[in-house]
Amino acid sequence: ALPICTLCRPDRLPYAENTFDLVISNLSLHWVNDLPLALKEAKRVLKPDGLFLMSILGGQTLSELRQAFVAADLERRGGVAPHVSPMAGIGDLGNLLSLAGLSLTTADSQSFPIMFPDPL
């Protein structure tokens, strides 16, 4: 049976080095507190020449929501507090993958603008 981990911390994977040919992280790494460590952990459990695939929210994701929170905070409180997690840019992600020891890295981004007729 293949070892599968659906509920584990990405910065502390419970597997030995060189366990997997493929590691996939789908829309979860943008929530970790230590992204560089989580990427190093993915590299650690990969076999040599293994493949790491990840999708992550990044860059300007939720920028409109951030702007709305800033405007509301300034109006109501006179200051600004963070309400949305920070998102890494595509260039930063490519650099982090390389710093984690992954080779032949490719970073790509796609935007999916969604418009709503009104806020509700």
A tleap script that builds the chain and sets N, CA, C and O, in Angstrom:
source leaprc.protein.ff14SB
mol = sequence {
  NALA LEU PRO ILE CYS THR LEU CYS ARG PRO
  ASP ARG LEU PRO TYR ALA GLU ASN THR PHE
  ASP LEU VAL ILE SER ASN LEU SER LEU HIE
  TRP VAL ASN ASP LEU PRO LEU ALA LEU LYS
  GLU ALA LYS ARG VAL LEU LYS PRO ASP GLY
  LEU PHE LEU MET SER ILE LEU GLY GLY GLN
  THR LEU SER GLU LEU ARG GLN ALA PHE VAL
  ALA ALA ASP LEU GLU ARG ARG GLY GLY VAL
  ALA PRO HIE VAL SER PRO MET ALA GLY ILE
  GLY ASP LEU GLY ASN LEU LEU SER LEU ALA
  GLY LEU SER LEU THR THR ALA ASP SER GLN
  SER PHE PRO ILE MET PHE PRO ASP PRO CLEU
}
set mol.1.N position { 0.844 -1.180 0.000 }
set mol.1.CA position { 0.000 0.000 0.000 }
set mol.1.C position { 0.888 1.242 0.000 }
set mol.1.O position { 1.946 1.264 0.629 }
set mol.2.N position { 0.445 2.261 -0.707 }
set mol.2.CA position { 1.183 3.514 -0.765 }
set mol.2.C position { 0.925 4.334 0.488 }
set mol.2.O position { -0.213 4.414 0.952 }
set mol.3.N position { 1.980 4.950 1.048 }
set mol.3.CA position { 1.755 5.830 2.195 }
set mol.3.C position { 1.080 7.119 1.728 }
set mol.3.O position { 1.554 7.777 0.802 }
set mol.4.N position { -0.010 7.464 2.367 }
set mol.4.CA position { -0.747 8.679 2.009 }
set mol.4.C position { -0.943 9.495 3.280 }
set mol.4.O position { -1.279 8.957 4.335 }
set mol.5.N position { -0.730 10.779 3.162 }
set mol.5.CA position { -0.912 11.661 4.309 }
set mol.5.C position { -1.838 12.791 3.896 }
set mol.5.O position { -1.439 13.670 3.132 }
set mol.6.N position { -3.053 12.781 4.384 }
set mol.6.CA position { -3.977 13.852 4.028 }
set mol.6.C position { -4.066 14.907 5.118 }
set mol.6.O position { -4.412 16.053 4.833 }
set mol.7.N position { -3.765 14.551 6.348 }
set mol.7.CA position { -3.841 15.502 7.452 }
set mol.7.C position { -2.535 15.510 8.231 }
set mol.7.O position { -2.456 14.957 9.327 }
set mol.8.N position { -1.537 16.123 7.677 }
set mol.8.CA position { -0.274 16.252 8.381 }
set mol.8.C position { 0.275 17.648 8.143 }
set mol.8.O position { -0.127 18.329 7.200 }
set mol.9.N position { 1.172 18.059 8.978 }
set mol.9.CA position { 1.767 19.380 8.835 }
set mol.9.C position { 2.810 19.339 7.724 }
set mol.9.O position { 3.698 18.488 7.752 }
set mol.10.N position { 2.725 20.230 6.756 }
set mol.10.CA position { 3.675 20.200 5.650 }
set mol.10.C position { 5.099 20.561 6.057 }
set mol.10.O position { 6.042 20.300 5.310 }
set mol.11.N position { 5.261 21.161 7.237 }
set mol.11.CA position { 6.608 21.474 7.695 }
set mol.11.C position { 7.189 20.377 8.593 }
set mol.11.O position { 8.300 20.511 9.105 }
set mol.12.N position { 6.424 19.285 8.781 }
set mol.12.CA position { 6.886 18.128 9.570 }
set mol.12.C position { 6.289 16.855 8.987 }
set mol.12.O position { 5.466 16.201 9.628 }
set mol.13.N position { 6.693 16.506 7.791 }
set mol.13.CA position { 6.134 15.315 7.146 }
set mol.13.C position { 6.633 14.053 7.848 }
set mol.13.O position { 7.834 13.918 8.081 }
set mol.14.N position { 5.731 13.124 8.191 }
set mol.14.CA position { 6.093 11.943 8.982 }
set mol.14.C position { 6.640 10.789 8.140 }
set mol.14.O position { 6.266 9.635 8.349 }
set mol.15.N position { 7.520 11.098 7.191 }
set mol.15.CA position { 8.066 10.074 6.301 }
set mol.15.C position { 9.576 10.188 6.246 }
set mol.15.O position { 10.151 11.252 6.473 }
set mol.16.N position { 10.201 9.065 5.939 }
set mol.16.CA position { 11.656 9.028 5.813 }
set mol.16.C position { 12.092 9.748 4.535 }
set mol.16.O position { 11.291 9.990 3.632 }
set mol.17.N position { 13.358 10.075 4.484 }
set mol.17.CA position { 13.910 10.683 3.272 }
set mol.17.C position { 13.755 9.731 2.094 }
set mol.17.O position { 13.764 8.511 2.257 }
set mol.18.N position { 13.614 10.309 0.911 }
set mol.18.CA position { 13.564 9.544 -0.342 }
set mol.18.C position { 12.446 8.509 -0.362 }
set mol.18.O position { 12.659 7.383 -0.813 }
set mol.19.N position { 11.271 8.864 0.114 }
set mol.19.CA position { 10.140 7.933 0.164 }
set mol.19.C position { 9.303 7.955 -1.106 }
set mol.19.O position { 8.849 6.903 -1.555 }
set mol.20.N position { 9.088 9.126 -1.695 }
set mol.20.CA position { 8.106 9.275 -2.764 }
set mol.20.C position { 8.725 9.657 -4.103 }
set mol.20.O position { 9.705 10.398 -4.168 }
set mol.21.N position { 8.132 9.136 -5.157 }
set mol.21.CA position { 8.470 9.577 -6.515 }
set mol.21.C position { 7.742 10.876 -6.849 }
set mol.21.O position { 8.198 11.654 -7.687 }
set mol.22.N position { 6.614 11.100 -6.191 }
set mol.22.CA position { 5.768 12.252 -6.475 }
set mol.22.C position { 5.191 12.806 -5.177 }
set mol.22.O position { 4.657 12.062 -4.354 }
set mol.23.N position { 5.306 14.116 -5.006 }
set mol.23.CA position { 4.670 14.816 -3.888 }
set mol.23.C position { 3.804 15.908 -4.498 }
set mol.23.O position { 4.273 16.696 -5.319 }
set mol.24.N position { 2.535 15.950 -4.094 }
set mol.24.CA position { 1.586 16.939 -4.613 }
set mol.24.C position { 1.020 17.740 -3.444 }
set mol.24.O position { 0.586 17.172 -2.442 }
set mol.25.N position { 1.030 19.043 -3.582 }
set mol.25.CA position { 0.376 19.926 -2.623 }
set mol.25.C position { -0.585 20.802 -3.397 }
set mol.25.O position { -0.164 21.622 -4.214 }
set mol.26.N position { -1.862 20.636 -3.147 }
set mol.26.CA position { -2.885 21.369 -3.885 }
set mol.26.C position { -3.596 22.362 -2.972 }
set mol.26.O position { -4.386 21.973 -2.111 }
set mol.27.N position { -3.310 23.640 -3.166 }
set mol.27.CA position { -3.963 24.737 -2.444 }
set mol.27.C position { -3.903 24.599 -0.926 }
set mol.27.O position { -4.911 24.770 -0.240 }
set mol.28.N position { -2.719 24.291 -0.410 }
set mol.28.CA position { -2.578 24.245 1.046 }
set mol.28.C position { -1.363 25.015 1.550 }
set mol.28.O position { -1.384 25.498 2.682 }
set mol.29.N position { -0.320 25.146 0.763 }
set mol.29.CA position { 0.919 25.742 1.270 }
set mol.29.C position { 0.831 27.244 1.513 }
set mol.29.O position { 1.681 27.796 2.212 }
set mol.30.N position { -0.168 27.920 0.960 }
set mol.30.CA position { -0.279 29.343 1.243 }
set mol.30.C position { -0.732 29.603 2.681 }
set mol.30.O position { -0.714 30.748 3.133 }
set mol.31.N position { -1.134 28.561 3.398 }
set mol.31.CA position { -1.567 28.723 4.784 }
set mol.31.C position { -0.467 28.416 5.795 }
set mol.31.O position { -0.649 28.697 6.980 }
set mol.32.N position { 0.660 27.854 5.381 }
set mol.32.CA position { 1.699 27.472 6.342 }
set mol.32.C position { 2.445 28.705 6.833 }
set mol.32.O position { 2.566 29.700 6.118 }
set mol.33.N position { 2.940 28.625 8.060 }
set mol.33.CA position { 3.693 29.740 8.636 }
set mol.33.C position { 5.129 29.787 8.146 }
set mol.33.O position { 5.725 30.862 8.095 }
set mol.34.N position { 5.696 28.648 7.786 }
set mol.34.CA position { 7.090 28.595 7.347 }
set mol.34.C position { 7.154 27.897 5.985 }
set mol.34.O position { 7.447 26.705 5.901 }
set mol.35.N position { 6.880 28.645 4.939 }
set mol.35.CA position { 6.852 28.080 3.587 }
set mol.35.C position { 8.206 27.501 3.170 }
set mol.35.O position { 8.236 26.409 2.603 }
set mol.36.N position { 9.332 28.185 3.426 }
set mol.36.CA position { 10.622 27.589 3.050 }
set mol.36.C position { 10.851 26.215 3.693 }
set mol.36.O position { 11.360 25.303 3.042 }
set mol.37.N position { 10.476 26.069 4.959 }
set mol.37.CA position { 10.641 24.777 5.628 }
set mol.37.C position { 9.733 23.716 5.015 }
set mol.37.O position { 10.154 22.573 4.837 }
set mol.38.N position { 8.495 24.079 4.692 }
set mol.38.CA position { 7.568 23.120 4.077 }
set mol.38.C position { 8.098 22.646 2.723 }
set mol.38.O position { 7.968 21.468 2.389 }
set mol.39.N position { 8.687 23.543 1.948 }
set mol.39.CA position { 9.255 23.153 0.657 }
set mol.39.C position { 10.467 22.239 0.844 }
set mol.39.O position { 10.659 21.293 0.080 }
set mol.40.N position { 11.281 22.523 1.858 }
set mol.40.CA position { 12.431 21.649 2.159 }
set mol.40.C position { 11.960 20.261 2.580 }
set mol.40.O position { 12.594 19.259 2.249 }
set mol.41.N position { 10.854 20.204 3.305 }
set mol.41.CA position { 10.290 18.911 3.706 }
set mol.41.C position { 9.806 18.123 2.488 }
set mol.41.O position { 10.006 16.911 2.414 }
set mol.42.N position { 9.179 18.799 1.549 }
set mol.42.CA position { 8.747 18.127 0.317 }
set mol.42.C position { 9.962 17.567 -0.413 }
set mol.42.O position { 9.929 16.438 -0.904 }
set mol.43.N position { 11.023 18.348 -0.485 }
set mol.43.CA position { 12.262 17.890 -1.138 }
set mol.43.C position { 12.860 16.705 -0.387 }
set mol.43.O position { 13.349 15.762 -1.010 }
set mol.44.N position { 12.826 16.744 0.935 }
set mol.44.CA position { 13.417 15.685 1.758 }
set mol.44.C position { 12.758 14.331 1.512 }
set mol.44.O position { 13.450 13.315 1.447 }
set mol.45.N position { 11.436 14.300 1.374 }
set mol.45.CA position { 10.739 13.029 1.219 }
set mol.45.C position { 10.695 12.550 -0.238 }
set mol.45.O position { 10.271 11.427 -0.511 }
set mol.46.N position { 11.133 13.403 -1.169 }
set mol.46.CA position { 11.181 12.999 -2.579 }
set mol.46.C position { 12.387 12.114 -2.854 }
set mol.46.O position { 13.475 12.339 -2.322 }
set mol.47.N position { 12.182 11.116 -3.681 }
set mol.47.CA position { 13.311 10.328 -4.174 }
set mol.47.C position { 14.113 11.193 -5.145 }
set mol.47.O position { 13.590 12.173 -5.676 }
set mol.48.N position { 15.392 10.836 -5.385 }
set mol.48.CA position { 16.153 11.583 -6.386 }
set mol.48.C position { 15.400 11.568 -7.725 }
set mol.48.O position { 14.873 10.535 -8.137 }
set mol.49.N position { 15.358 12.687 -8.373 }
set mol.49.CA position { 14.622 12.880 -9.624 }
set mol.49.C position { 13.110 12.752 -9.453 }
set mol.49.O position { 12.392 12.566 -10.436 }
set mol.50.N position { 12.619 12.849 -8.212 }
set mol.50.CA position { 11.181 12.836 -7.974 }
set mol.50.C position { 10.554 14.150 -8.412 }
set mol.50.O position { 11.253 15.132 -8.664 }
set mol.51.N position { 9.240 14.159 -8.500 }
set mol.51.CA position { 8.503 15.319 -8.983 }
set mol.51.C position { 7.668 15.925 -7.859 }
set mol.51.O position { 6.929 15.220 -7.172 }
set mol.52.N position { 7.792 17.227 -7.680 }
set mol.52.CA position { 6.992 17.968 -6.715 }
set mol.52.C position { 6.083 18.912 -7.489 }
set mol.52.O position { 6.554 19.785 -8.218 }
set mol.53.N position { 4.779 18.727 -7.324 }
set mol.53.CA position { 3.785 19.593 -7.959 }
set mol.53.C position { 3.022 20.334 -6.877 }
set mol.53.O position { 2.587 19.742 -5.890 }
set mol.54.N position { 2.865 21.637 -7.073 }
set mol.54.CA position { 2.087 22.386 -6.093 }
set mol.54.C position { 1.260 23.451 -6.786 }
set mol.54.O position { 1.659 24.012 -7.807 }
set mol.55.N position { 0.110 23.712 -6.214 }
set mol.55.CA position { -0.688 24.872 -6.601 }
set mol.55.C position { -0.890 25.679 -5.334 }
set mol.55.O position { -1.073 25.127 -4.250 }
set mol.56.N position { -0.854 26.981 -5.486 }
set mol.56.CA position { -0.887 27.851 -4.320 }
set mol.56.C position { -1.537 29.174 -4.715 }
set mol.56.O position { -1.374 29.643 -5.841 }
set mol.57.N position { -2.260 29.757 -3.797 }
set mol.57.CA position { -2.758 31.106 -4.024 }
set mol.57.C position { -1.575 32.048 -3.828 }
set mol.57.O position { -0.807 31.890 -2.879 }
set mol.58.N position { -1.427 33.002 -4.696 }
set mol.58.CA position { -0.273 33.874 -4.565 }
set mol.58.C position { -0.481 35.228 -5.189 }
set mol.58.O position { -1.549 35.543 -5.714 }
set mol.59.N position { 0.568 36.020 -5.118 }
set mol.59.CA position { 0.585 37.321 -5.766 }
set mol.59.C position { -0.540 38.224 -5.310 }
set mol.59.O position { -0.659 38.533 -4.124 }
set mol.60.N position { -1.355 38.641 -6.242 }
set mol.60.CA position { -2.434 39.598 -5.973 }
set mol.60.C position { -3.772 38.925 -5.650 }
set mol.60.O position { -4.824 39.560 -5.731 }
set mol.61.N position { -3.729 37.654 -5.288 }
set mol.61.CA position { -4.964 36.961 -4.923 }
set mol.61.C position { -5.672 37.715 -3.806 }
set mol.61.O position { -5.043 38.122 -2.830 }
set mol.62.N position { -6.939 37.894 -3.946 }
set mol.62.CA position { -7.801 38.553 -2.962 }
set mol.62.C position { -7.427 40.020 -2.731 }
set mol.62.O position { -7.675 40.553 -1.650 }
set mol.63.N position { -6.834 40.676 -3.729 }
set mol.63.CA position { -6.422 42.072 -3.546 }
set mol.63.C position { -7.620 42.986 -3.280 }
set mol.63.O position { -7.520 43.926 -2.491 }
set mol.64.N position { -8.735 42.718 -3.926 }
set mol.64.CA position { -9.921 43.540 -3.691 }
set mol.64.C position { -10.414 43.400 -2.249 }
set mol.64.O position { -10.847 44.375 -1.635 }
set mol.65.N position { -10.344 42.174 -1.718 }
set mol.65.CA position { -10.747 41.957 -0.327 }
set mol.65.C position { -9.817 42.699 0.618 }
set mol.65.O position { -10.269 43.303 1.591 }
set mol.66.N position { -8.520 42.659 0.338 }
set mol.66.CA position { -7.554 43.404 1.156 }
set mol.66.C position { -7.886 44.895 1.147 }
set mol.66.O position { -7.897 45.543 2.194 }
set mol.67.N position { -8.153 45.427 -0.036 }
set mol.67.CA position { -8.469 46.850 -0.163 }
set mol.67.C position { -9.734 47.205 0.613 }
set mol.67.O position { -9.796 48.255 1.253 }
set mol.68.N position { -10.740 46.337 0.557 }
set mol.68.CA position { -11.981 46.588 1.294 }
set mol.68.C position { -11.730 46.590 2.801 }
set mol.68.O position { -12.279 47.428 3.517 }
set mol.69.N position { -10.912 45.667 3.285 }
set mol.69.CA position { -10.586 45.636 4.713 }
set mol.69.C position { -9.824 46.884 5.134 }
set mol.69.O position { -10.084 47.436 6.203 }
set mol.70.N position { -8.885 47.334 4.305 }
set mol.70.CA position { -8.131 48.553 4.623 }
set mol.70.C position { -9.075 49.741 4.727 }
set mol.70.O position { -9.006 50.508 5.687 }
set mol.71.N position { -9.955 49.896 3.746 }
set mol.71.CA position { -10.898 51.018 3.757 }
set mol.71.C position { -11.814 50.952 4.988 }
set mol.71.O position { -12.055 51.968 5.640 }
set mol.72.N position { -12.317 49.768 5.296 }
set mol.72.CA position { -13.209 49.615 6.449 }
set mol.72.C position { -12.467 49.877 7.755 }
set mol.72.O position { -12.994 50.555 8.638 }
set mol.73.N position { -11.260 49.354 7.888 }
set mol.73.CA position { -10.480 49.573 9.111 }
set mol.73.C position { -10.164 51.049 9.315 }
set mol.73.O position { -10.272 51.560 10.429 }
set mol.74.N position { -9.774 51.732 8.246 }
set mol.74.CA position { -9.459 53.155 8.357 }
set mol.74.C position { -10.689 53.960 8.769 }
set mol.74.O position { -10.609 54.870 9.594 }
set mol.75.N position { -11.819 53.605 8.181 }
set mol.75.CA position { -13.054 54.324 8.488 }
set mol.75.C position { -13.522 54.057 9.911 }
set mol.75.O position { -13.931 54.984 10.610 }
set mol.76.N position { -13.468 52.821 10.343 }
set mol.76.CA position { -14.037 52.443 11.639 }
set mol.76.C position { -13.051 52.562 12.797 }
set mol.76.O position { -13.431 52.923 13.911 }
set mol.77.N position { -11.768 52.253 12.523 }
set mol.77.CA position { -10.801 52.172 13.620 }
set mol.77.C position { -9.683 53.202 13.531 }
set mol.77.O position { -8.964 53.431 14.503 }
set mol.78.N position { -9.539 53.815 12.377 }
set mol.78.CA position { -8.469 54.791 12.215 }
set mol.78.C position { -7.108 54.164 11.976 }
set mol.78.O position { -6.099 54.869 11.964 }
set mol.79.N position { -7.061 52.864 11.787 }
set mol.79.CA position { -5.815 52.143 11.521 }
set mol.79.C position { -6.113 50.882 10.748 }
set mol.79.O position { -7.270 50.567 10.467 }
set mol.80.N position { -5.070 50.168 10.408 }
set mol.80.CA position { -5.224 48.977 9.566 }
set mol.80.C position { -4.650 47.764 10.278 }
set mol.80.O position { -3.580 47.834 10.882 }
set mol.81.N position { -5.371 46.652 10.202 }
set mol.81.CA position { -4.899 45.367 10.730 }
set mol.81.C position { -4.989 44.335 9.614 }
set mol.81.O position { -5.885 44.417 8.774 }
set mol.82.N position { -4.070 43.358 9.588 }
set mol.82.CA position { -4.144 42.337 8.532 }
set mol.82.C position { -5.308 41.383 8.755 }
set mol.82.O position { -5.515 40.892 9.865 }
set mol.83.N position { -6.063 41.125 7.700 }
set mol.83.CA position { -7.185 40.185 7.765 }
set mol.83.C position { -7.012 39.040 6.770 }
set mol.83.O position { -7.667 38.005 6.892 }
set mol.84.N position { -6.137 39.224 5.792 }
set mol.84.CA position { -5.916 38.240 4.738 }
set mol.84.C position { -4.448 37.819 4.800 }
set mol.84.O position { -3.564 38.670 4.899 }
set mol.85.N position { -4.187 36.528 4.744 }
set mol.85.CA position { -2.810 36.035 4.785 }
set mol.85.C position { -1.977 36.636 3.666 }
set mol.85.O position { -2.495 36.885 2.577 }
set mol.86.N position { -0.690 36.872 3.914 }
set mol.86.CA position { 0.166 37.361 2.839 }
set mol.86.C position { 0.340 36.287 1.768 }
set mol.86.O position { 0.340 35.093 2.071 }
set mol.87.N position { 0.485 36.709 0.537 }
set mol.87.CA position { 0.636 35.792 -0.589 }
set mol.87.C position { 1.981 36.056 -1.266 }
set mol.87.O position { 2.328 37.203 -1.549 }
set mol.88.N position { 2.727 34.995 -1.519 }
set mol.88.CA position { 4.027 35.129 -2.174 }
set mol.88.C position { 3.841 35.391 -3.664 }
set mol.88.O position { 2.919 34.863 -4.287 }
set mol.89.N position { 4.715 36.202 -4.222 }
set mol.89.CA position { 4.701 36.460 -5.658 }
set mol.89.C position { 5.346 35.320 -6.421 }
set mol.89.O position { 6.036 34.487 -5.834 }
set mol.90.N position { 5.127 35.277 -7.716 }
set mol.90.CA position { 5.632 34.177 -8.550 }
set mol.90.C position { 7.157 34.108 -8.536 }
set mol.90.O position { 7.727 33.018 -8.492 }
set mol.91.N position { 7.811 35.252 -8.574 }
set mol.91.CA position { 9.271 35.274 -8.525 }
set mol.91.C position { 9.801 34.753 -7.204 }
set mol.91.O position { 10.778 34.006 -7.165 }
set mol.92.N position { 9.146 35.154 -6.117 }
set mol.92.CA position { 9.543 34.682 -4.791 }
set mol.92.C position { 9.365 33.172 -4.669 }
set mol.92.O position { 10.209 32.488 -4.092 }
set mol.93.N position { 8.270 32.659 -5.210 }
set mol.93.CA position { 8.026 31.213 -5.147 }
set mol.93.C position { 9.090 30.440 -5.915 }
set mol.93.O position { 9.574 29.411 -5.442 }
set mol.94.N position { 9.456 30.929 -7.095 }
set mol.94.CA position { 10.519 30.274 -7.859 }
set mol.94.C position { 11.820 30.244 -7.085 }
set mol.94.O position { 12.514 29.228 -7.074 }
set mol.95.N position { 12.159 31.351 -6.436 }
set mol.95.CA position { 13.377 31.406 -5.626 }
set mol.95.C position { 13.300 30.462 -4.429 }
set mol.95.O position { 14.283 29.798 -4.099 }
set mol.96.N position { 12.144 30.400 -3.781 }
set mol.96.CA position { 11.992 29.497 -2.633 }
set mol.96.C position { 12.126 28.033 -3.035 }
set mol.96.O position { 12.701 27.235 -2.294 }
set mol.97.N position { 11.599 27.678 -4.200 }
set mol.97.CA position { 11.752 26.299 -4.686 }
set mol.97.C position { 13.220 25.958 -4.892 }
set mol.97.O position { 13.662 24.868 -4.528 }
set mol.98.N position { 13.973 26.876 -5.468 }
set mol.98.CA position { 15.403 26.650 -5.679 }
set mol.98.C position { 16.147 26.577 -4.350 }
set mol.98.O position { 17.001 25.711 -4.164 }
set mol.99.N position { 15.830 27.482 -3.424 }
set mol.99.CA position { 16.482 27.467 -2.114 }
set mol.99.C position { 16.186 26.191 -1.335 }
set mol.99.O position { 16.992 25.774 -0.503 }
set mol.100.N position { 15.042 25.568 -1.596 }
set mol.100.CA position { 14.689 24.308 -0.924 }
set mol.100.C position { 15.492 23.136 -1.475 }
set mol.100.O position { 15.444 22.036 -0.924 }
set mol.101.N position { 16.231 23.365 -2.558 }
set mol.101.CA position { 17.040 22.300 -3.123 }
set mol.101.C position { 16.399 21.595 -4.296 }
set mol.101.O position { 16.947 20.622 -4.814 }
set mol.102.N position { 15.248 22.073 -4.718 }
set mol.102.CA position { 14.587 21.469 -5.880 }
set mol.102.C position { 15.259 21.988 -7.146 }
set mol.102.O position { 15.629 23.159 -7.233 }
set mol.103.N position { 15.410 21.108 -8.115 }
set mol.103.CA position { 16.077 21.511 -9.356 }
set mol.103.C position { 15.079 21.475 -10.511 }
set mol.103.O position { 13.997 20.898 -10.398 }
set mol.104.N position { 15.455 22.089 -11.601 }
set mol.104.CA position { 14.598 22.177 -12.788 }
set mol.104.C position { 13.235 22.766 -12.432 }
set mol.104.O position { 12.196 22.273 -12.872 }
set mol.105.N position { 13.256 23.820 -11.636 }
set mol.105.CA position { 12.006 24.420 -11.170 }
set mol.105.C position { 11.342 25.239 -12.274 }
set mol.105.O position { 12.009 25.883 -13.084 }
set mol.106.N position { 10.050 25.197 -12.284 }
set mol.106.CA position { 9.237 26.013 -13.179 }
set mol.106.C position { 8.100 26.591 -12.355 }
set mol.106.O position { 7.392 25.867 -11.655 }
set mol.107.N position { 7.934 27.896 -12.445 }
set mol.107.CA position { 6.839 28.558 -11.745 }
set mol.107.C position { 5.998 29.287 -12.776 }
set mol.107.O position { 6.526 30.009 -13.622 }
set mol.108.N position { 4.707 29.099 -12.703 }
set mol.108.CA position { 3.786 29.694 -13.658 }
set mol.108.C position { 2.589 30.243 -12.894 }
set mol.108.O position { 2.278 29.770 -11.800 }
set mol.109.N position { 1.927 31.221 -13.455 }
set mol.109.CA position { 0.742 31.753 -12.781 }
set mol.109.C position { -0.382 31.946 -13.784 }
set mol.109.O position { -0.158 32.150 -14.977 }
set mol.110.N position { -1.585 31.876 -13.263 }
set mol.110.CA position { -2.791 32.131 -14.049 }
set mol.110.C position { -3.730 32.978 -13.218 }
set mol.110.O position { -3.879 32.766 -12.014 }
set mol.111.N position { -4.359 33.932 -13.866 }
set mol.111.CA position { -5.355 34.762 -13.193 }
set mol.111.C position { -6.742 34.336 -13.644 }
set mol.111.O position { -6.967 34.043 -14.819 }
set mol.112.N position { -7.659 34.308 -12.705 }
set mol.112.CA position { -9.050 33.991 -12.983 }
set mol.112.C position { -9.919 35.090 -12.389 }
set mol.112.O position { -10.492 34.906 -11.315 }
set mol.113.N position { -10.026 36.227 -13.068 }
set mol.113.CA position { -10.874 37.297 -12.529 }
set mol.113.C position { -12.341 36.872 -12.490 }
set mol.113.O position { -12.863 36.300 -13.447 }
set mol.114.N position { -12.973 37.152 -11.403 }
set mol.114.CA position { -14.389 36.828 -11.240 }
set mol.114.C position { -15.108 38.118 -10.865 }
set mol.114.O position { -14.747 38.781 -9.893 }
set mol.115.N position { -16.112 38.460 -11.631 }
set mol.115.CA position { -16.872 39.685 -11.384 }
set mol.115.C position { -18.252 39.340 -10.840 }
set mol.115.O position { -18.895 38.392 -11.291 }
set mol.116.N position { -18.687 40.114 -9.879 }
set mol.116.CA position { -20.008 39.955 -9.297 }
set mol.116.C position { -20.809 41.234 -9.559 }
set mol.116.O position { -20.242 42.325 -9.514 }
set mol.117.N position { -22.100 41.126 -9.827 }
set mol.117.CA position { -22.895 42.322 -10.128 }
set mol.117.C position { -23.041 43.253 -8.918 }
set mol.117.O position { -23.202 44.461 -9.087 }
set mol.118.N position { -22.985 42.701 -7.702 }
set mol.118.CA position { -23.058 43.528 -6.505 }
set mol.118.C position { -22.363 42.775 -5.368 }
set mol.118.O position { -22.112 41.577 -5.493 }
set mol.119.N position { -22.046 43.458 -4.262 }
set mol.119.CA position { -21.295 42.817 -3.182 }
set mol.119.C position { -22.022 41.680 -2.479 }
set mol.119.O position { -21.373 40.860 -1.830 }
set mol.120.N position { -23.320 41.602 -2.581 }
set mol.120.CA position { -24.056 40.563 -1.895 }
set mol.120.C position { -24.472 39.503 -2.857 }
set mol.120.O position { -25.113 38.529 -2.463 }
savepdb mol mol.pdb
quit
